[in-house]
Amino acid sequence: MSWSPSAPAPAFTCHRWLTSSFSKMWRALVCRSVALALLCAALAGAAPAAASFIDPRLGFRVLSTEHFVIYFHQGEDAAAARLSAIAEDAWHRVSASLASPAPRRTHVILADQTDLANGWASPLPRNTIFVSAAAPGGSEFIGRSDDWMRMVFIHEFTHIAHLDRSEGWARVFRGLFGRTPLAFPNLFLPAWQIEGLASWQESALTGQGRLHAGDFRLIEREAARAGRLEPLDRVNGGLTDWPDGLGAYAYGLGFHEYLADRFGAASLGQLAKETAGSAPFLGSRAFRTVYEQSLGSLWNEYRNHLAAHRAIGGPALRQDGAATMADATRITRDGHLASGPRFAPACSGCAGTIVYSLRHPSGFPALRSVTLDGTGSRRLADRFLGSTLGVSVNVIVFDQQEWRRNASLYSDLYALDRHTGAVQPLTSEARVQDPDLSPDGRTIVGVREHRGRRDLVLLSLGPGAGRGASVPDVSPDAPPTLGATARWTAGSVTTLVSEPETQFNTPRWSPDGQSVAVARQRLGALSEIVVVDVSSGAARTIASHPAARIVTPAWRPDGRAIVAAADYDEGPFDLYEFPAEGSPIPGRRLTALPGGATSPDVSADGNTIVFVGYTVDGFDLFTIAYPHSASGGIAPGVQEPPAAETTTAIVPDLLIAAGADPYSPLPTLMPTSWNPILETGSDQLRAGIGIGGADVLARHAYATWATWLLDAPSDAVSPDAARPDWQLRYVYDRWRPTFFVSASSATAFGAGPPDDAGRPTSATLRADDIEGGVLLPFRQVRATHRLAASILRITDRYTFADRLESRTRHAVRGGWATSTARMFGYSVSQEDGVSVGVTAEHAGFGSAESSRATTITADARAYLGGAAPHHVLALRAAGGFSLGRQNGGRTFHLGGSRASRDVVDFGRQAISLLRGFPSDAFAGTRVALLNGDYRFPIARPQRGIGTFPLMLHSLHAAVFADAGHAWAHRFTVRDAKIAAGGELSADIVAAYFVRLTVTAGAAWGHDGADVASGNTVYLRIGRAF
């Protein structure tokens, strides 16, 4: 399954752990069980697709407890043993809090294959939790915890206990059909209800989490202060405007807090039980049963409660010289997710600016610069995730993430030459992030993710120095002629400090280059600021408090103080100044802002601080004059820094989980449900059943279904009604490439060979196929590539009114596809890229001469920018030919408005999009097609009605022109077909998370050969191409 923020989801759900406002929107890591996605695709008749969500380098073992089966790989023994204790404790606590025994068995996957703190949970096809070994930074929304693993597990296990419940009719349905989606009514609740309960539980059972994170609570409190609280329908799921997906978490948590405070926490468990017996999408009725009020009434009272208490986030009063909003200047107004600002010195040909990162639904995440007065904003480079950076006169060093082996998402360092704008990688799979450059520009300090901890590391930097080689005696701050021409390279990664169960984040060099200030978070404590001596590795604590996160340090230019963000009293972050030498003088408050302040940087002259602040639009950059004062506000409860500490030795993980067994797929391969199937199409109605299964690590997946014909065209030759259409598929996805085998038998009406006029004949086709092959995907952030090859045997049996014809051929197939086209939150089409695919099939080897043929297709699509943002000129050129004997060749169909979703398609309708004509109006052994659309947005209402499971996300339109021809013998220009028309489309969010495009169109068509012509009106699901 390819990575796409807007890809339709399969018929089940799971729930992501949102790790940070700064990275949520672009973390499109698919959280659901990919094995089940394979199963759903197979049941739907889709082509096999590689869909591994586990890095093939990882070898797993299994640790079983009373209620859990934990799957972990090499290097995670200690973490798995700790997780097993956490899991059993969570089982009892979650069961008690929801007043219902949790499921008897849950499968838990622990994997260190991403630098993002993440997790997901799904009850389908079996209760499964995935937990990333990476922990969040202290400045992240989910960073207010002294034990990330405990908090994330309670959150995800709450999902399992909540979603696995089936009451009343649902329990009976589950007994009949097994673990099928309809048997779990809580799956059909809006996102705010599912995530709100889990977010409440994570805090209620740990005393930490987002309920106590003042920065996270700003989402609802600042909206209340601005009079812009979100209505219920906009937080059901699918929102793109700020607070986008975070809205379901923030408002869901706030609403559950309101219910618990007013009616008691026990009422939340009672509500979960009532909704577990509701009809799908009708769970809102349970509120009246439990609270004797409608959901709408309760939601309005919650909003009124927020509005009445908005003074909590009101304008801050000046506190002992601390800057307020009256003193701050907002220099960006992008909203959404600005992060990591740094003052960049002037260089030859470039002025001094502030460099920062931006993630916004209008485009790809970017590294940007802006002048101090807020003018002159420009894009410097793409940047996927990552927030901090190091900057010198000639180079900017930053981190971003890339897919590795299709499943792992790792951070690496890159250098941007400030003179040329060229970007080059410095590391590969080093998992280094949060870089800063030393004052002489020769050394990078950063942190490296490693087995659930983040070490403080160093890398040398210089022009022309290879990895591990000595660095020339030249600095990146050398004369511009060198900086403008050199190729920057980094040395090997050297660990400066490593402590078990400890996370280092956002390190910053001191002005003299002798030490590093860094946020450190140990297990059992919140984030604190320490200063590490680079020569010895010794650390001393500068700022620490048992009930506050202290994060994102920056040095004052004179090196005598450190500015950092702290969230005392569970409020939003504000900036404080701490003495750098361990003086007993406590921190001095620098800001008192309603939207808080994080990620500071101090200008070289020490007069200005730039920082990230929150408004109702999201996160933007602000500046203030440095509040110089000999005395100032005291940070509440700041403790005197202790004496210097010695660095904890690097200790390898202990093999605590020694009783673990090797992983076997067999215990989880059995099917867990069977599903009734109802197939509807333009020419037939079918009903049947399907089953499937996959092991918990998605190494093996299979599905089979059979359907029987209920209705067919009245003029069609009907096949044997007792003979079903059927399909069997199996995928092995342990390694790359992915291996698959499939067999099927399917019926199609009006699918006979073309006649002399280029029209498909009215025969009924029964196609029996068996195929085996390999898939080799290459998944990257900016592009995807796919290779496929297979061998198959195809038997086509045509039933005419007066005769039967049968053709059997053996064929070898191959296909290649690549795509750089992108979809953003505000996109109405793919943008800024191309998609190209080629297929080849040779039929007839090992068969009679009469069945030998070669078929080639090519499909190229370009998506170009239009006259305004998100206007797209979409162009497509496609063609195919089948040479050889008719019995072995392929008949291409042309005509109709059917969506052409993929550039690799071996079907007869692969190149058929010719609007203005009926479906399958033309046929031939050769086909050529041109499509051109101009697509443009009209509105983005992003509104629904209450908890009704449909949201109108956006409206957009297109004007188009098509030209094509299908022929069997000789191409004649005058026989070509042309069409033109317009389309009106609505992007809707169905079932709270599935984004679909519904299109109505009208087209005029002209056939030069007069086989068919006229006007058509049509409906379509999906974009044209």
FIMARTI-617328 format. One line per 8 residues: number of its first residue (from 1); their letters; for each residue x, y, z of C-alpha. Coordinates in steps of 0.02 Angstrom, whole numbers. Each point is the difference from the previous one (the first is absolute). Layout:
<recs>
NUM = A = X/Y/Z  ... .
</recs>
This chain:
<recs>
1 = MSWSPSAP = 0/0/0  80/163/-54  22/143/122  -124/138/-33  -86/118/121  -157/-10/-103  -1/-184/-47  -166/-87/34 .
9 = APAFTCHR = 10/-106/155  -57/-181/10  -158/-49/88  67/9/176  82/128/110  139/25/122  60/153/90  165/88/-10 .
17 = WLTSSFSK = 93/70/146  28/182/-49  176/37/56  20/185/-30  -87/150/-71  159/30/-99  -6/-165/-89  -175/-72/10 .
25 = MWRALVCR = -62/61/-167  137/-81/-102  15/-160/98  -96/-101/-124  74/-159/61  -145/-119/-25  -50/-51/176  -119/-138/-45 .
33 = SVALALLC = 46/-182/-20  64/-11/-176  -36/-185/-6  -183/40/15  15/132/-135  69/-136/-112  -144/-110/47  -129/135/-36 .
41 = AALAGAAP = 82/39/-167  -1/-182/-46  -182/-20/47  -39/151/-107  91/-75/-147  143/124/-2  169/-46/-69  122/-70/125 .
49 = AAASFIDP = 108/133/80  151/-3/112  -57/64/168  129/-42/132  -1/111/153  147/-89/84  181/29/-49  63/-165/-75 .
57 = RLGFRVLS = 164/18/95  -89/-30/164  -11/-176/68  -136/-23/131  -22/-104/156  -154/-23/108  -26/30/186  -166/-58/71 .
65 = TEHFVIYF = -85/60/159  -171/-36/74  -92/122/-114  127/50/-132  112/-68/-135  145/119/-28  100/-5/-162  172/81/6 .
73 = HQGEDAAA = 158/-6/-103  186/-6/32  63/134/119  -170/29/82  8/-137/133  5/118/148  -136/111/-71  -111/-152/-34 .
81 = ARLSAIAE = 21/-62/178  -46/171/69  -147/13/-120  -66/-168/59  -12/65/179  -78/163/-58  -128/-95/-105  -61/-111/140 .
89 = DAWHRVSA = -15/148/118  -96/96/-135  -118/-147/-26  -61/10/181  -5/190/7  -92/24/-165  -123/-139/44  -38/85/166 .
97 = SLASPAPR = -16/175/-74  -123/-58/-135  -91/-117/121  17/-145/-121  131/-136/-21  118/41/-142  27/-129/-139  80/-160/56 .
105 = RTHVILAD = 138/4/-132  83/144/-93  148/-7/-120  131/136/25  135/41/-127  151/97/64  113/62/-140  144/122/-15 .
113 = QTDLANGW = -23/49/-182  -45/183/6  67/156/83  -178/56/35  -86/-36/165  -154/-90/-60  -125/-137/32  -162/-71/-67 .
121 = ASPLPRNT = -131/-125/50  -130/-102/-94  -124/-135/50  4/-71/-177  36/-134/-49  55/-29/180  40/116/145  168/74/-48 .
129 = IFVSAAAP = 106/144/65  155/70/-83  121/103/106  152/91/-66  155/-13/108  37/186/-31  -57/120/136  -60/178/-28 .
137 = GGSEFIGR = 99/155/41  -50/96/154  -64/147/-103  -123/-106/-96  -185/-5/41  19/-175/68  165/38/86  -76/34/172 .
145 = SDDWMRMV = 36/-173/69  140/-78/99  -33/-170/-79  -47/6/-184  -23/-188/-18  -125/-8/143  -100/148/-64  -9/-55/-181 .
153 = FIHEFTHI = -46/-176/49  -143/57/111  -63/111/-141  6/-139/-129  -66/-135/116  -147/113/41  -39/-6/-186  2/-189/5 .
161 = AHLDRSEG = -111/-10/156  -118/129/-75  -10/-59/-181  -4/-187/37  -167/11/92  -156/-73/-78  -164/13/94  -179/-53/-42 .
169 = WARVFRGL = -29/-31/-185  186/26/-35  46/-146/113  -119/-113/-95  67/63/-166  178/-31/59  -46/-177/50  -65/-33/-175 .
177 = FGRTPLAF = 129/86/-109  154/14/112  112/153/10  -77/94/-144  -9/192/9  -189/9/24  17/-102/160  93/145/83 .
185 = PNLFLPAW = -118/151/12  129/108/87  105/-5/-159  -135/110/-77  14/139/128  70/170/-50  186/29/25  -22/122/144 .
193 = QIEGLASW = -93/-132/101  126/-139/-31  155/107/25  -76/106/138  -32/-152/111  176/-69/-28  80/171/31  -101/18/159 .
201 = QESALTGQ = 53/-173/58  184/31/-37  -5/145/124  -125/-67/127  102/-159/24  174/78/-2  -26/175/71  91/69/-151 .
209 = GRLHAGDF = -35/7/-187  -94/127/-103  -132/42/130  140/81/101  96/72/-149  -35/186/-7  69/13/-177  -123/-130/-62 .
217 = RLIEREAA = -147/77/92  35/164/-92  -89/-73/-152  -170/14/81  39/142/121  70/120/-130  -147/-43/-114  -116/47/143 .
225 = RAGRLEPL = 94/162/31  -14/45/-185  -182/-52/-12  44/-136/-126  -45/-162/88  -26/-142/-122  -176/-68/-24  -30/-185/25 .
233 = DRVNGGLT = -7/-44/-185  176/67/-34  87/-111/127  -83/-164/-49  148/-35/-114  68/62/-166  35/182/45  145/82/-94 .
241 = DWPDGLGA = -10/177/68  93/26/163  -7/-91/119  -21/-136/-134  9/-176/73  51/67/170  -174/73/19  -75/-172/35 .
249 = YAYGLGFH = 127/-27/139  -10/173/77  -188/21/-2  -31/-183/37  112/10/153  -80/163/58  -176/-68/-22  39/-161/95 .
257 = EYLADRFG = 79/104/139  -160/103/7  -108/-158/10  110/-78/134  1/157/106  -188/24/-13  -66/-179/4  146/-99/69 .
265 = AASLGQLA = 136/-100/-87  -102/-160/15  -124/70/-125  130/-15/-138  6/-188/21  -190/-8/0  -3/103/-162  125/-120/-81 .
273 = KETAGSAP = -115/-145/43  -155/86/-69  82/47/-165  64/-179/-19  -181/-53/-27  -47/141/-118  -29/-14/-186  149/59/-105 .
281 = FLGSRAFR = 17/190/-2  -144/21/123  100/-3/161  -49/179/43  -167/-66/63  90/-80/147  35/172/76  -184/24/38 .
289 = TVYEQSLG = -5/-172/84  151/35/110  -12/187/31  -185/33/-33  51/134/-124  34/-3/-185  178/5/-63  -35/166/-85 .
297 = SLWNEYRN = -59/77/162  150/-65/97  121/61/-133  -75/175/4  15/3/189  182/-54/-15  34/141/-124  -87/124/115 .
305 = HLAAHRAI = 105/-64/144  159/31/-101  -57/173/-50  -41/44/180  172/-54/57  96/77/-143  86/116/122  115/-147/33 .
313 = GGPALRQD = 79/38/-167  -33/187/5  130/134/-29  141/-22/124  43/141/119  177/64/4  92/-100/133  162/76/65 .
321 = GAATMADA = 61/56/-169  -60/-152/-100  -54/40/-177  -185/-9/-42  -92/-1/-165  13/189/-5  188/-20/-9  1/-140/-131 .
329 = TRITRDGH = 4/18/-189  -74/-138/-106  113/-21/-152  -85/-147/-87  -185/-30/-30  5/-170/-82  -85/-87/145  2/-188/21 .
337 = LASGPRFA = 176/-57/44  149/120/-1  150/-62/101  184/14/40  43/182/-40  184/50/-9  83/165/-37  104/-22/-159 .
345 = PACSGCAG = 147/121/-22  18/100/-159  108/-78/-134  65/51/-171  -156/22/-103  -122/-35/143  -66/111/138  -16/-47/181 .
353 = TIVYSLRH = -165/-90/27  -91/-120/113  -4/-178/-64  -140/-114/56  -104/-151/-51  -182/2/-55  -129/-136/-22  -162/56/-77 .
361 = PSGFPALR = -138/-90/-98  30/114/-149  164/-82/-50  147/-112/38  88/33/167  137/127/-25  152/87/69  -36/187/-15 .
369 = SVTLDGTG = 76/167/42  -78/164/53  72/170/40  -8/69/175  -142/117/-44  -104/-143/-71  23/44/-183  98/-92/-133 .
377 = SRRLADRF = -60/-175/44  64/-130/-122  18/-186/-20  176/-69/14  -24/-188/-20  -116/-146/32  11/-71/174  -98/-153/54 .
385 = LGSTLGVS = -17/3/190  138/62/113  -5/170/85  168/64/63  152/48/-104  176/69/5  51/149/-103  161/88/-48 .
393 = VNVIVFDQ = 49/129/-129  10/-128/-138  -101/-152/47  -160/-54/87  0/-174/76  -170/-77/32  -79/-170/25  -144/-80/-92 .
401 = QEWRRNAS = -72/-174/-15  -5/-128/-139  -77/-171/-23  122/-146/8  -46/-172/-66  -180/62/-20  -38/-15/186  129/95/105 .
409 = LYSDLYAL = -3/189/15  171/66/51  76/171/25  158/55/-90  99/160/-15  6/112/-154  98/155/-47  -74/148/-94 .
417 = DRHTGAVQ = 129/112/-81  -58/178/31  84/64/-159  -63/-126/-126  -157/-67/86  60/-178/-32  -48/-133/127  103/-156/28 .
425 = PLTSEARV = -9/-144/124  133/-11/136  -50/-168/77  -95/-156/-49  -105/-98/125  96/82/141  -162/45/92  75/166/53 .
433 = QDPDLSPD = -114/149/31  -8/171/87  166/63/-71  94/158/51  164/69/-70  146/46/112  55/183/-2  148/-42/-114 .
441 = GRTIVGVR = -118/-96/-115  105/-158/4  -101/-115/115  -182/-52/4  -82/-48/163  -161/-99/-10  -95/-145/76  -12/-176/-67 .
449 = EHRGRRDL = -146/-119/25  61/-170/57  -105/-139/78  -123/114/87  126/128/62  74/155/-80  187/25/21  93/165/-13 .
457 = VLLSLGPG = 119/-14/-148  130/99/-98  47/2/-185  137/97/-86  -49/110/-148  107/68/-138  18/18/-188  74/-153/-82 .
465 = AGRGASVP = 14/-108/155  -63/-177/-24  -79/-103/137  130/-46/126  133/102/-91  91/148/73  -79/170/-28  103/128/-97 .
473 = DVSPDAPP = 56/149/100  -142/105/-69  -158/61/84  -174/19/-74  20/180/58  147/19/-120  -9/127/-142  -155/-13/-108 .
481 = TLGATARW = 97/-61/-152  37/-160/92  -172/-19/78  -83/28/-167  94/-137/-90  37/-133/131  -96/-161/20  -38/-21/183 .
489 = TAGSVTTL = 32/-169/78  -16/-64/178  114/-114/98  -54/-153/96  -120/12/146  85/6/170  -100/-23/160  30/135/129 .
497 = VSEPETQF = -127/-55/133  -110/-154/8  -108/-52/146  -123/-146/8  -183/51/-6  49/181/-33  -48/119/-139  105/150/-51 .
505 = NTPRWSPD = -82/133/-107  36/166/-87  185/25/46  79/172/-23  184/48/-4  64/128/124  73/159/-77  178/-57/43 .
513 = GQSVAVAR = -26/-173/-75  55/-88/161  -168/-67/58  -175/-45/-56  -166/42/82  -126/-138/-30  -170/-56/63  14/-167/90 .
521 = QRLGALSE = -142/-112/54  33/-153/107  -125/-136/37  -105/55/148  30/187/-23  -55/143/-112  117/90/-118  139/106/74 .
529 = IVVVDVSS = 145/104/-67  179/-57/22  165/68/-63  123/-130/-65  188/32/-8  53/-53/-175  176/-54/52  -51/-112/146 .
537 = GAARTIAS = -184/-39/-27  -40/54/178  -172/76/24  -68/123/126  -183/42/25  -46/181/-35  -190/-4/13  -110/-136/72 .
545 = HPAARIVT = -169/-12/86  -97/-156/50  -165/66/-69  55/97/-154  74/-34/-170  150/111/-39  45/-12/-184  77/78/-157 .
553 = PAWRPDGR = 152/90/72  91/144/-85  154/94/58  11/184/32  142/65/-111  112/41/149  -11/-182/57  -53/47/176 .
561 = AIVAAADY = -182/-55/-11  -113/-122/-88  -175/40/-61  -121/-149/3  -186/-35/0  -87/-68/156  -180/-47/39  -17/30/187 .
569 = DEGPFDLY = -169/-31/82  -61/-100/-151  -15/161/-98  63/35/-176  186/14/-29  81/169/31  181/57/-14  115/8/151 .
577 = EFPAEGSP = 181/51/20  113/-116/102  179/35/54  124/-106/-98  125/-29/140  -113/-85/124  -33/152/108  -133/-22/135 .
585 = IPGRRLTA = -92/150/-75  -163/-74/-67  -65/24/-176  -68/168/-56  -162/5/-97  18/84/-169  -175/-21/-75  -178/-10/62 .
593 = LPGGATSP = -99/-34/-157  -174/-75/-20  62/-113/-139  163/-45/84  175/-2/-74  123/-137/-47  155/-26/-110  88/165/36 .
601 = DVSADGNT = 153/69/-88  94/156/52  72/120/-129  188/23/-9  -11/172/81  -104/-71/142  -141/124/-27  -135/-109/-80 .
609 = IVFVGYTV = -79/-169/34  -94/-93/-137  -114/-141/57  -150/-107/-48  -165/58/72  -176/-68/-14  -156/88/-66  -168/-65/-52 .
617 = DGFDLFTI = 76/-22/-175  136/-118/62  185/31/31  91/152/-68  160/98/31  7/149/118  137/116/58  25/101/158 .
625 = AYPHSASG = 137/115/62  106/-96/125  -69/49/172  163/48/85  -18/18/189  108/-25/152  -147/-70/95  -154/-82/-66 .
633 = GIAPGVQE = -142/-120/20  45/-159/87  -41/-165/-84  -109/-86/130  87/-140/89  159/0/-103  125/-99/98  181/43/27 .
641 = PPAAETTT = 105/-91/-130  92/-148/73  185/-28/-21  72/-62/-162  -45/-179/-40  106/-132/-80  -64/-78/-158  -85/-168/19 .
649 = AIVPDLLI = 97/-134/-91  -70/-71/-160  -85/-162/53  -61/-127/-128  -178/-65/14  -12/-150/112  -81/-157/-66  -137/8/129 .
657 = AAGADPYS = -129/-78/-114  99/-162/-7  -157/-107/6  -63/64/-165  -36/-118/-145  42/23/-184  -140/79/-100  -118/-117/-93 .
665 = PLPTLMPT = -142/64/-111  -107/-156/27  -92/52/161  -72/155/-83  -32/-62/-177  -174/-69/24  -145/108/-63  -93/97/133 .
673 = SWNPILET = -160/35/-97  -98/-32/-157  -80/140/-96  -157/7/-106  33/84/-168  -119/98/-110  74/56/-167  -87/129/-105 .
681 = GSDQLRAG = 54/58/-171  -67/78/-158  -50/-168/-70  -17/-128/140  -46/-30/181  87/-137/100  -1/-65/179  118/-116/91 .
689 = IGIGGADV = 120/-22/145  184/29/32  129/-47/130  182/43/25  140/5/123  172/70/36  128/-27/135  28/142/122 .
697 = LARHAYAT = 162/58/-84  -80/-5/-174  127/-122/-69  -138/-111/-69  -170/58/-60  -136/-92/-95  -179/28/-52  -132/-94/-95 .
705 = WATWLLDA = -177/40/-52  -139/-67/-109  -154/90/-68  -153/-59/-95  -93/95/-135  -166/78/52  -36/115/-147  71/23/-175 .
713 = PSDAVSPD = -42/105/-154  -160/-60/-80  80/-17/-172  156/-91/62  38/-183/-21  -15/-61/179  133/-119/69  -32/-148/112 .
721 = AARPDWQL = -81/80/154  65/-137/116  181/37/-44  72/140/107  130/129/-38  142/-30/122  173/56/46  143/-63/108 .
729 = RYVYDRWR = 153/106/42  155/-25/105  141/123/35  168/-33/84  74/163/60  143/-45/116  137/64/-114  20/109/-151 .
737 = PTFFVSAS = -61/-40/-129  -177/-53/46  -62/-165/-74  -180/-33/-45  -110/-131/-81  -181/16/-50  -135/-96/-91  -171/62/-54 .
745 = SATAFGAG = -151/-29/-108  -105/151/-51  -147/41/-113  -16/153/-112  -144/45/-116  20/85/-169  186/-39/2  21/-94/-163 .
753 = PPDDAGRP = 135/32/-129  -23/161/-102  -94/-5/-163  59/84/-159  -78/166/53  102/3/161  -142/-43/118  11/-140/131 .
761 = TSATLRAD = -113/-144/-44  -139/-55/118  76/-164/57  7/-48/184  178/-28/58  55/-123/133  184/34/40  96/-130/101 .
769 = DIEGGVLL = 172/60/56  143/-65/105  149/112/32  158/3/102  129/136/12  103/126/96  -20/182/47  144/115/40 .
777 = PFRQVRAT = -53/170/68  118/143/39  -86/120/118  73/173/28  -69/161/70  8/93/-165  -23/-142/-123  -60/-178/-13 .
785 = HRLAASIL = 59/-133/-121  -70/-174/-35  60/-148/-98  -108/-154/-30  20/-162/-94  -111/-153/-11  -43/-156/-97  -180/-44/-31 .
793 = RITDRYTF = -118/-117/-89  -160/76/-69  -149/-91/-73  -134/111/-79  -164/-85/-42  -119/104/-108  -183/-50/-6  -92/67/-151 .
801 = ADRLESRT = -183/-27/-39  46/-132/-129  171/-66/49  139/-17/128  180/56/-22  145/-38/115  175/74/5  138/-57/115 .
809 = RHAVRGGW = 166/87/10  151/3/110  81/166/28  140/88/89  -32/175/61  106/144/62  -37/175/56  89/154/63 .
817 = ATSTARMF = -70/159/76  70/156/78  -87/151/74  55/167/68  -175/77/4  -53/66/169  -162/26/94  -14/127/140 .
825 = GYSVSQED = -139/37/123  -72/139/-106  30/-85/-168  -143/-38/-118  112/-108/-110  174/-70/-6  123/144/-18  178/40/-49 .
833 = GVSVGVTA = 58/-163/-74  -18/-140/-124  -57/-181/0  62/-120/-132  -33/-184/-26  42/-132/-129  -64/-179/-16  52/-142/-113 .
841 = EHAGFGSA = -79/-170/-25  56/-141/-112  -130/-135/-23  13/-169/-83  163/-75/61  -21/-185/12  -166/15/-96  -61/-16/-175 .
849 = ESSRATTI = 54/127/-130  -178/68/-6  9/67/178  166/94/-10  -5/188/20  92/145/81  -89/142/87  79/165/53 .
857 = TADARAYL = -79/147/90  68/167/58  -84/133/107  77/170/41  -81/135/105  60/173/47  -75/115/130  53/180/-29 .
865 = GGAAPHHV = -35/157/100  -140/111/-62  -46/183/14  -26/-1/189  43/-109/151  -67/-177/-20  -53/30/-179  67/-147/-99 .
873 = LALRAAGG = 22/-35/-185  -9/-190/-8  61/-79/-161  1/-181/-50  63/-96/-151  -28/-189/-6  3/-134/-130  13/-186/-27 .
881 = FSLGRQNG = 12/-131/-135  -17/-186/-10  95/-84/-142  -15/-180/-53  -138/-126/-10  -173/55/53  -20/-147/119  150/57/103 .
889 = GRTFHLGG = -21/187/-8  -95/125/105  -153/98/-50  3/179/63  -163/86/42  -24/186/-21  -138/115/60  -83/57/160 .
897 = SRASRDVV = 43/103/153  75/-141/104  145/60/109  174/-53/-56  83/-18/168  164/-85/-42  131/17/-135  30/-188/9 .
905 = DFGRQAIS = -154/-97/-51  -10/-163/-97  -188/9/-25  -98/35/-158  -58/167/72  173/63/45  -9/137/-133  -185/35/-14 .
913 = LLRGFPSD = -35/177/67  -94/83/-142  -139/105/73  -145/41/-113  -28/-182/-48  -78/-151/86  114/-120/92  87/-126/-113 .
921 = AFAGTRVA = -70/84/-156  154/-45/-103  123/-144/-5  157/-47/-92  170/-80/13  80/172/-2  -48/154/97  61/179/18 .
929 = LLNGDYRF = -67/130/119  30/181/52  -84/79/152  16/178/59  -83/74/156  11/172/77  -49/-24/182  -33/138/124 .
937 = PIARPQRG = -69/19/177  -164/88/36  -21/-10/190  59/-95/153  -148/-2/120  59/-149/103  -170/-15/80  -121/-137/42 .
945 = IGTFPLML = -158/-21/103  23/-51/181  76/-174/7  -71/-51/-169  142/-100/-81  23/114/-150  99/161/-10  3/112/-153 .
953 = HSLHAAVF = 185/37/-4  20/98/-162  -80/42/-165  97/10/-162  -29/-6/-185  87/-42/-164  -16/33/-184  70/-135/-113 .
961 = ADAGHAWA = 33/-61/-174  31/-180/-54  55/-75/-164  26/-183/-39  -24/-146/-115  -7/-189/10  29/-100/-159  44/-174/-58 .
969 = HRFTVRDA = 74/22/-174  44/173/-62  4/166/90  -92/141/-86  4/175/71  -176/39/-57  -65/-147/103  68/73/162 .
977 = KIAAGGEL = -120/41/140  0/166/94  -94/60/153  -11/155/108  -97/48/154  5/47/182  -5/-81/171  -54/56/172 .
985 = SADIVAAY = 77/-98/143  -22/-11/187  133/-69/115  -93/-81/143  60/-85/158  -104/-156/27  -7/-101/160  107/135/82 .
993 = FVRLTVTA = 164/-47/-83  -23/-57/-181  24/143/-122  -87/-27/-167  -27/104/-156  -176/-5/-72  -13/73/-175  -146/48/-111 .
1001 = GAAWGHDG = 42/40/-180  -72/41/-168  89/-26/-164  -27/16/-187  80/-130/-110  31/-14/-187  49/-160/-88  84/25/-167 .
1009 = ADVASGNT = -50/-175/-54  -182/26/52  -1/-158/105  -66/96/150  -22/183/45  -105/115/106  -3/72/175  22/-87/166 .
1017 = VYLRIGRA = -34/42/181  89/-106/130  48/-26/181  168/-66/57  91/-41/161  179/60/-11  97/120/-108  9/-30/-187 .
1025 = F = 186/-41/4 .
</recs>
